[in-house]
Amino acid sequence: MVSRRALGRWPVPGAAALAVLVALASLAFLLFDQIELSEPSRGASEPIGPLYGPFEAEQTFTAGPGTLVGVNVRMATYARRNGGIVSFSLATQEGASRRATELAANLTDNALHAFRFEPLDLKAKDRVTFVLQSTTADPANAVTVWATARQGDPSVGARYGEVAVPRDLVFSPIYTESLGTRMLRLFRNSSLLPILFAILLMVMPGLAASSLLLPRRTSVGQRLAAAPALSIAVLALAVLFATITGVPVTGQNARLLLGIAAGAVAFGTGRAIAASRASTAGNRLDWALIAALAATAGGVAMRAAIFGSDALPAGADPYHHTLITGLIMERGGLPTSYEPYAPIGSFSYHFGFHALAALTSLAAGSEPLHAIGPRGLDAVQVVTPLVTTASALSVFFLARESRLGDAAAVAAAVVVALVSPYPAAFLTVGRYPEAAGMVILPVALALLVRVIGFGRKSGGQSEWRCVGGLGVLAAGLFLTHYRVAACLALIGLLALIWAAGRALRGPQSRGGRRAAIASFAHRGRGLIIAVILSLLLVAPWLWRLSQGFAFGLGGSGGRYGPEYYDLTRLGGMPRETMVGLGLLALAGLAVAVKLRQPPVLLLATWFVLQLAFSNPYWLPMPFPVLVDDVTVVTLLFFPASLCIGLLFGETLRMFARRQLGIAAPAGAAMLLAAALVGAAGLPAIHAANDSLATMDDLQFLSSRMRLGLAVAPPGPGLVLINAAVRHWQPDYVVPTDAGYWFPLFFGEGTTLLPMLYPAERGVSMPQVDEMERLAAVEGDLGSPEVVGLLRAVGVTEIFVGARGGPIDERALLRSPEYRLVDTQGGAALYQLLPATP
């Protein structure tokens, strides 16, 4: 019989041939795989008019360098099914042309439609014109195109029929380039220092801590796989205790911490290498670890390539993540409030991710706030691809510790890093703390399994190392993401119940049962000690939470309306990939049931139970839901990857019984193919309109910041920005354009609180009511009543980002109460004039 561990090692000739195969396949992937790039479209104000007969819509724009493959245009059908054919024709100033057609019946009302055509190579600042026409001659059977409130560039614009209009059509060009070219361009435009320090901080502290918190016989490879999880936990605790003791969190101290960690790593790793060389396995390369590291590196590169073109990070949450990172840097420790950027008098948000980002930026010597952009933004953008991929190494660590085999561990890592839409999709909504928590959870679970008695037997010093490691990881997880910590608590409870059941079903003899119960009590004691250690480590933060944390919107106690639990909040995910992974995971679960694999079955039980109790409208409960269904579904990649890994490992093992010579190379080739196909599909998780900001917004904010023009006179005052109300019972107010970032660029307050406001007691209900009232009247800014309300609450400026929202910019242009101060592209700043005596 072939051992599972043997499947992770190949003879040198086979390994060399496989390395050549991987290199050639990766090179071909970089050269030939194309990635699409598109800016978010501008906000729509009104349709330009029906398209029929001679009435056509035309738009001229200045193209960027690249290969144009299509144009997204926001079409409208007047809420009906129309006949005819819509034709799209495009021409450049040099005479090149492209055409595309679409049946009017196939268009979706008020949605972007991609008119695609043969690739067209363009130079920088080429003028491109496209025209939309319809074959219908009846205006009652016509479609139309949405238009903006004004032109972004006065030198180009739109035309309807024969009349030029001072507006733009709502559109966005679609460019494409090879993945290799894209990565090379990102590399040239990136600062290497933050990247270097981000990698060091993700590895060195955890690798040093592994010498104390992992069993002594843990291999160097396993220590490296667990290092990111330990680093995030250790750094969160370090920032907490530095704040308590008054030690400033500075760049010098961050580099000192790295130096100490590097010294400890050099000492501890040297001993581990010497111990491994003494064994037979120490003379062989750990090909499984090399494969997992390669998959992780590939996942980081793909995430950077996909999201690196965003003007600002996608989603709304990155704003408050950057804000918290900047506050830690500015205060030299954990802040006590969000002032002056937001009128919130408490701070109780989890901060593990932000501690890592802040230390990265400080160690790299970032510029002070307002010099070149929001402080900490550079580190947030660098750290996020690492954090959303590092869970692949943690899953690899868990699979190995659970004795699923090297092949299963590598397969699970490949799924997490390159195939599964999650955790990569955390970047589309900015759920960085949840991604960081999912780096810690698998490693914490691996130690939990050993402490509770499911894993290999350990005793003495190794056992207490696991107890200490579990306590530190649980504490770090709590400081990183409260809900993921709640998931670990439920898994721990299930594991304890399972272990108790095993002890009671032990040997039937009195002595055997007594020994089994005594062993369970011993294991339970270790778990209790780990919990106590964790509580002691986070005790100062628990005290802070008792003073400042609020559970739920508007004192709701965590009880929300059905809309809050709607899974459509997850956005669009690649359906074929999700279905395929789901089927493979179910097959892997069947294998786990047959083989009685405790960790996999434990995770499957946890997921089903957690999902059942995550939506009160599925299963009515007398207590509030701690972890909502949206969060639970995004965590499905964790148990699914282990199930798929187990399925792959067992399939390879069955094949190896007959064809040992080619089993490992064939399995590696299958994993490589899965990795390349999965990586090619990852760009589908990112849609340009996931971003609140365009390059126009970033250029507008950055140029005014460099000139020192934070707001227009008479300031300082509140800036009204685009926001929308989500009816989650109670209501929740969210941003819709780049105005949300205004405070971080200029230090000025806006009418919208950071979206984490429901968790802070430092927010008063009158503040929330005023914010909701202002968001509700944004579409009627020209009326005297609304103008009076804005003046009464202290609004002096109105910012309209390129993405737009409820603010009707046409009303601002028509009303004498407002003055256009500045505009650039799609972004504009208006002043609310003082009241006339």
N, C-alpha and C positions, 0 to 999 in steps of 0.2 A: 504494500500500500504506500502511496506517495503522501508525505506529510504536506499539510497546507503551507507551512513555512517554506518548504522546498520550492513551491511554485513561485515564490517571490525572488528566487535566485537563478541565474542562468550561467552556463559555462562561459568563459571569456570569449571564445569565438562567436557564440550566439549573441552575447551581449554587444559585441562590437558591430556585428551585422545589424542588430536591432537599432543601435545608436545611429548608424548611417541611414537606416530607413526613416527614423524619426527626424533626423536633420533634413533629409530630402523632402519629406512630406511637409514639414514646417516651412521650409523655404518656398515650396510651391504654394502653400496656403497664404504666405505673406505677399507673394507676387501676384496671385490671381484672384484671391478673394476680395470682393469689392464691398465697401461700406458706404452707406448713404448718409449724407449730411444735409440738414435743412434747418433754417431758422424758424422760430415760432412765427405764426402769422399775426398781423396786427388786428386790433379789435374792430368789430363791425358796428357801423352806425345805422345804415339804411340800405335797401337795395338800390342799385343804380338805375333800374328800369327793366321792363320786359324785353327779352331778346326775341325778335321776330322780324321777318322781312328785311328792310334796310337798317333796322335798329340793332346795332352790334356794340359790343363793349371792347375797348382797346386799352392796353396798359403798356407804358414804356418804363423800363427800370434799368439801373446800372448793375451789370452782373459782376460777380467776383471771378477770380481765376479758378478754373477747374473744368470738369466735364459735366455739362448739364444733361440730365436724363429725364426731367419732367418738371411740371409746375403744379403745385397744389393751389386750387382756387376754391373759395367758399361759395358754393352754389345755393340757390334756393328754388323751390318748386311751387311756391304759394300754397303749400300744404295740399297738393293734388298730384295726380298722375298725368303727366303730359306726354304728348306724342312728338314725333319729329326726331331729328338727329342734331346734336350739338357738336359743332366742329371747332377745333382749336388749331390755330395756325400761328407759328412763331417765326420771326425773322431777325437777323442781326444786321448791324450797320454795314457789315462787309458783304451781305447778300446771302448768307447761309440761311436755310429755312428747314422747318420741321412741321409735321402735321399730326393730329390725333383726333379721333371722333369718339362719341359716346351716345348711346340712346338716351333720350331725355327721361324715359321711363325708369332707367337704372340709377338716376341721381337720387341722393338722399337729401331731404330738405334741411337747409341750414348747416350743411356739413362740408368739410373740405373734400374735394374730389381731385385725385391725382391724374392729370393728363400726362401720359408717358409717351416717349418717342425715342428714336435712335440717339445714342450719345452724341453730344455736340461739344467740342472743345472750345473754351472761351478764354480770352485774355482778361487781365484786370481792367475794369472800367469800360468794358464793352457795353454799348447800348443795345438792348434787346427789347423788341416789341412783340406782344402777343395779342391776338384778336379772337374773340368768342362770338360765334354766330349760331343761329338756329334755322333749320329748314322750314319751320312752321311759319305760316303767314297770318295766324290768328293770335292776337295778344291774350285772348282767354285760354290759350293752350301753350303759353310760353313759360320758359324758365327765366331766371335772372341771376345776377351776381351781386354779392354784398360789397359795399364800399365803406371806406373810413370817413371820419368827419372832416379831414383836411389832408392836404398833400404832405408827405414826408420830405420830399425833395422838390423844391420849386422848379427845378430845371426839367423835371419829368413829371408825368401824371397820367390821368385817365381820360378817356373820351367815350361818350355815349352817342351813337349815331354820328352826326357831323359836328357835335358840340363838345368842346373841351370842358371838363369839369374840374374844380379845384379840390379834388379828392383822389384817393387811390383805390383801386380794387383790392380786396382782401385776398392775398396770395402769398406764396413762398416758394422760391425755386428749390429744386432738388438736385444736389450735386452728388457725384460719386468719385471715389478714388480707391486705390488699392490699400489694403490694410498695412502693408509695409511702408508705403509712402506716408500714410497717415501717422503711423507711429514715429517715423523718422522726423516728420515735421513737429510733432508734439515734443519729441526729445530735444530738438534744436531750440524750441521756444520755452523750455522748462528750465527752472533753476535747480541744479543738481543738489545743492546743499540741503534744502528741506526734505528731498527724497531720501538722501543718505541718512539724515537724522531720524526720519520716520521709520526706516528699516531697522536702524540700530535700537531705537526705543521699543520697537515691536519684538525684538529678539533678545537683546542683552539682559535686561532686568529679569525676564522670565527664565532665561537659561541659567542665570546665577541662582535664582530662587529654586530651580529644579534640584540643585544639589542638596537642599534642605527639605524640600516638600515632596519629592518623589522617592520611591524605594531606591536603595543604593545600587541595586543591580539593574536599574533601568538603563537601557542602552542610550548611547549618544544620539542616535536617530530619534528615539522616542522623546528624549529631552528636548530636542530641537522642534519636534512636532507640537509639543505642549507649551513651548516658549511664548507664543503670542497670547495664549489665554492667561498664563501666569503674569506676563508683562502688563496686560491691561488691568488685571486685578491689583497687582502690586503698585502700579503707578496711581491708581485711584486712591488706595489706602495711603500712599506717600503724600499725595496732595492734601488729603483730609487731615493727616496728623501734622503736616507742615503748617497748615492753617491754624490748628489748635495750639501748637507750640510757638507760633510766631515766627517760624523760619520762612523767609520770603521765597516764593516760587519765582526764580529768576533764571535767565539763560546760563549764568555761571554755575548755579546750583544744579541745573539740569545736566550740564556737561560734566560736573563733578559726579553726579549720580551715575552717568554712563561710564565714567572712568572706574569707579568702584565696582560696577557690575562687570566691566571687562576684565578687571583683575580677578574677581571671583570666578568668572567663566574660565579664564586661563588656568587657574588652580584646579577647579572642580572638574573641568573637562579633561585635563591631563590625567587625573586619577581614573576617570571613567574609561578613557581610551586604553590606559594601561591594564585595567581590569578586563576589558573586552578582548584585548590581544592575548590575554592569558587563556582565553577559551578558544575553541575551534572556530566558532562563528566570527571571531574578531578578525580573522584573516581574509574575510570576503567583503566585497563592497555591498552596501545595503541598497540594492537596486530598487526595492520598493519605495524607500524613502526618496531616492533620487527621482523616481517617477512622480511621487506626490508633490515634491518641490517643483518639478517642471510643470505639472498641471496648475499648481498655485501661481507660479510666475506667469503662465499663459493666461490665467483668469484675471490677474492684475492688469496685464497688458491690454486685454480685450476691454475691460471696464474703462481703462483710461482712454482707449481709442474711441469707444462709444460715447462717453460722456464728456470728453475733453473739449468738444466744440461748444459746449454750453457757455453763454456769456456769464451766467451765475449758476450755481448748482440747481438742479431740477427740483421742483416741488416747493412747498412753502416752509417745511420744517428746517431746511438748511439755514434760514435766517436766524432762528433763535439758537441753533447750534453754533453758528459763527458768533453770535452775540455773547453766549456764555463763554466760549473760548476766549474772546477778547476781554471779557470781564475778569476772568482768571488771570490773564496776562497783565491787565491794567492794575488790578488790586494786589497782585503778588500772592494770590491764594483764592479760596472760595469766597465769592461775594455774599453780601447779606441782603442785597436788593438788586433790581435791574436799572436803577436810576444812574445816570440821567437819561438813558435811552428809552425807558418806559416807566410810567408811574406805578411800579409794583414794589411794595415795601417789604417783600420777603423773597427768599430764594430756597426752594426745597426740591429742585429738579435733580434727577440722577445725573452724574457728571463724569463717569468713567471715560467715555469717549472724549469728552471735552478736555479732561486732564491730559490725555495722550496728545491731542492736537495742540494744546497750549504749550506743553513741554517741547513738542517738535518745533513749533514756531520760535519759542524762546531760545532753544539750543542752536537753531539756525541763524539767530540774530536778526529777526524780522524788524522792519521799520516800525516806528511808533504809529499809533492810531492817527488816521486822517492824512498820513504822508502820501501813500500811494493807493490806499484802499482800506476797506475794513480790516482791522487788526485780527489776525488769525485766519483770514479767508484762505491764504496760501496754504497753510497747514491743513485746514479742513479739506481742501480739494486734493491734497496729496495723500492724506491719511485714509480717506474714504475708500479708494479702490483696494487698499491693503486690508482694511477692516472687513469689507464685504467679501473678501476671498479667503482670509486666514482661517475661517471655520472649516475649510477643506482639510487643513492640517490637523485641526482638533478632531474632526470625524475620523481621520486616518489613525490618530492616537487611540481613540475609543475602540475602533474596530480591531486594532492589534491587541489592546489590553483585554478585549473580550474574546480573544483567541478565535476570531473569524478567519484568520489567515491573511497573508500578505496580499494575495490577489484580490480578496474582498476589500481590504483596506484601500488599495490603490483605486479600485473601481469606485468606491464611495467618494474618495477625494476628487476623482475626475468628474463625477456627477455634480458635486457641490460647486467646483471651480468653473466648469466649462459647459455643462449640459443643462442643469436645472435653471428655470427662470429666477427662482429665489435661491440664494440670497442676493444675486446681482440686482434684482428689481428693487431692493431697498434703496438703490440710488435714484430711482425714478420718483420717489416720494420723500426722500431725505430721512428715512428711518435709520439713521446711523447708530444711535445707542442700542437699538434692537439688534442690529448686525453685530455690534461689539459684544453684546450679551450672548449671542449665539456662538461667538468664538470661545467664550468661557464655559458654556453649558456642557458640551460633550466631554471636556477634560474633567470637569467637576463630577459628571456622571460616572466616568471611568473610575475615579477614586471612590465614589460612593459605592459602586459595585464591589470594589475590593474591601472596603470597610465593612459592608453589610454581609459579605461572605459568599457572593456569587462567583467571584473571580478565583484566580489561583491562590493557593494558601499562602499566607504571609504571617509572620509573627515577630515579636520583639520590636526592634528599631524600625524595620520596614513598615510594620503596621502603624506605628505612631507617626511616621512620616506621612502616610496616607491620611491619617486623621488630621494632622496639621495642614496638609495641602488642601483637603476638602474644606476645612474651616476658612482658610485664606481665600480660596476660590469662591466660596459661597458669599463671603463678605464683599469681595470685589464685584461679584455679580449683582448683589443688591445695590451697590453704589453705581453700577453701570446701567441697569434697567430693572425697574421694580417688577414688571410683569413677567419677565423671563425668570427672575428669582422666584416668583410665585410658582412658575412651572417646575423649577427644581424642587421646591418644597413638596409639591404634589408627587413628583417622581420618588422622592425620598420616602414619603408616607407609603406609597404603593410597594416600594422595595422592602420596607420594614414589615408590612403585612405579609408579603410573599415569603420573606425569610422566616417569619413566625410560623406560617403554614407549613413550610418545609421542616422546621424543627419539630412541630407536633406530629407530622407524618413520618418521622424518623423511625429508627429501629423499634420494634414492638416490645423488646425486653425492657424491664424497668431501668436497668443500668444504661442501656443504649439511649433510651428516651431522655433520661436524666442528663447524660453527656451532651445530647443534641440541644437540650434546653439551656444547659450551662454555656455551650458554645454560642448560641443565639444571644444570650444575655451579655456575653463578653463583647460580641459584635455590636449589640445595641448600645452598650456603654461607650464604645468608640464613636458611634454616630452621635450620641448625646454630647460627648465631649467636643466633637466638631461643631455642633450647633452652638454650644456655649461659647467656644472660641470665636465663632463668627459673630455672635451677638455682642461679645466684648469689643471686637474690633470696630463694629459699626455703632456702638452705643452713643458716641458723641453725635453722630448724624441722626440717630433715632430721636435724640433729644431735640435737635433742630427741627425734625419733621413734626414732632408733637407741638411745636410752636408755630409752624408756618405752612404745613401741608394741608390742602383741602381735597377731599375726595369727591370729585364729580362737579359738573357744571351747576353753578348757581345753588350750591348746597343740595344737589340732587342725591348725594350719597351713592353715586355710581349707577343710578337708574335712569335710563334714557329711552327715547322712543324707538320704534322699529327701524327708522332710517339709519340710526347709528350702527345697527348690526347688518346692514345691507352689504353683501359681499361684492356688489358692483363698485364699492369704494376701492377695491384692489386694482381697478382699471383693466385694460385689455391685456391678456397674456396669450402667448402662442398656444392655441388650443391643441394642435397636433402633438406638440412636445408634452404638454400637461397630461393628455390622455395616454400617450406612450409610456411616460414615466410612471403614471398611476398603475397601469396594467403590470409593468415590470415589478413595481413595489408590492403589489398584491401577490404575484407569483413568488417573490422573495419571502413574503410573510408566510406563505404556505410552507416553504422550505424551512423557515425558522420554527414553525409549529412542529413539523416532522422531526427536526433535529433537536428540538427543545433548547433553543438558544435563549437563555434568560434575558440578556440585555435587550435583544431585539423585541422579544415578547413584552418585556417591561415597557419599552417605548411605545409599542403599538397600543397596549392597554392604556398608558397615559394619554396618548393622543385622542383615543376614542372618548375617554372619560372627560378630558379637558374640553373637547369640542362639544360634548353633550351639555356641559355646564357653562358654556360660553355665550349662550343666547337665551335670555329669559323668555323669549317668544317661541322657542322650541320646547323648552322644559321649564315650566313655571317654578320659581324658587322663592322662598321667603327672604333670602339674603341677596345682596347685590353681587353682580358678576365682577370678579377681580380681573379676569383675562377675557377680553371680548373675542368673538369668533373671527374677526378680521385678523387679529394678532395670531390666533391659533393656526389659521390656515397658512399664514406666511411662514410658520415654523414647520410645516409639513415636510419640507425638504430634508430635515434632520433625520427622522425615522425612515423616510423613503430612501434616502441614500444608503443607509445601512442595509435595508432589505434588498435593494438592487445589488449592492456589493456582495451580500451573502449569496444571492442567486448566481452572480457571475463566478464567485469563487467555487461554489459547489458544482456548477456546470463544468468549469475547467478541471476540477478534480476528477469528475467522472470521465472526462475525455482523456485525462492523463493516465488512467488505468490501462488504456489500450494503446495510446500513442504518446508515450512519455517524451520522445525526442522533440516533438513539435508542439507540445501542449503549451509550454510557457511562451515561445515566440508567437504562436497563433493567438493566444490570449492577449499578449501585448499589442499585436497588430489590431485586434478588435477594439481594444481600449483606445488606441491611437485614432482609429477611424471614428469612434464615438466622440472623442474629444474634438476632432476637426469638424465633424458635422454639427456638434453642439455649439462650438464656438462660432461657426458660420450663422447659426440661428439666434445667437444672443442679441445682435442689434435690433431684433424685432421687439424687444422689451422696452425700447426707448422710442418715444414719440416726441417730436420737436415741441409740441404744444404742452408737454409736461412742465416746461419751464415758464416761470413768471416773467423772465427778463429776456430781451433780445440784445444784440450788439448795439443797437441804437440807444437802448436804456443805459447800458454800461458806459458807452461813450458820453452820453449826456451827464450822468452822475459823476463820472471821473473828471470830465473837463471842468465842470462847475466847482468840484472839490479842489482841483489844482489851482483854480483862479480865486479860491477863497469865497465863492459865492454860494453859501449854503442855501439861503432862501432869499426871496425878494424883500425889499423894505415893506412895511416898517419893522417886522420881526423883533424879537423872536415870538413865535406863535405856533399854534398847531397847524399841521399840514393835513388837509383832507386827501385821502387816497381811496382808490377803488377797493371795495370790500363787498362781500355777499354774505347773506345769512343762511346758515344751514339749520333747518328745523328738526333738531334732534331732541326736542322736548326735555330740557330747555334749549333755547337757541344757541348757536355757536357761530361766531363771525370769522370769516376767513378772507385772506387777500386774493386778488385776481390779477394784479400786475406788479411791476417792479417797484411801485411806491412803498411796498412793504419794507424794502431795504433802505429807505430814506434815512432813518435815524443812524444806521451804522456808517453811512457816508458823511453825514453832516452833524450828527449829535443832536438833531432836532426831533421833537416829539411829533407823532402823527395821531390820527383819530382811531387807529387800530392797535390794540394791545398785541404783544406776541402771542402766538396761538397756544402757548402752554399756560395761559392765564387761569384755566379752570382748576389747576393743581396748586395755586398759590392763595394763601389767606390774605396776603398783602394787597389783594384787589377787592375793592368795595363794590357792592351791587349797583350803586349809582353810576360808577364808572362803566360797568357792563351795560346798564340801561342806556346811557348816553351813546356808547359805541353802537349799539343796535339801532338806536333812533337815527343816528347819522347815516348808517348803512342803508336804512330803509328809505331815505329821502334823496339819495344821490341821483336819482333819475329826474328830479324836478328842481334843479339848482337855480333856475331862472325866476322862480316865484318869490315874491316879497317875503312870504312867511319863512321859506327855507333860508333865504339870505339873512333874515333877522336871527334865525336859529344859529347859523354858522357864526355870526358875529357874537352872539351871546355866549357861546362855548369857547370862543377864542381862536377860531379858525382864521388864518391870515393868508394862506396859500392853498392852492389845489394842484396836485401833481397827477398827471394822466400818463401812465406808461404806455408803451407800444401795444401791449396785450389788451389794455382797456378793461372795461367792466361796466358796472351800473352807471357810472358818471357819464352823463350825456354831454359830450364835448361840444355839440352844436349849440346847446343852451349857453355854455360859457362864451362861445364866440359871438352869440347874438346879444347877450345881456350887457348893459352898460355898467353893471356892478363889478365886472371882472376885466382884468387887463392881461393880455398874453405877454409874459415876461421873456420867455426863452423857449425855443423849440429846436429839436435836433432829431431828424428822422421821425420816428413814431412817437417820441416822448415830448411832453410839453409841460411847462410850469406856468400857472396863472396866479395872479394876485387878486385877492378880494379887496376891493377899494374901501377905504373908510367911509362910514356913513356920512351923508351930507347933512349939515346942521338944519 
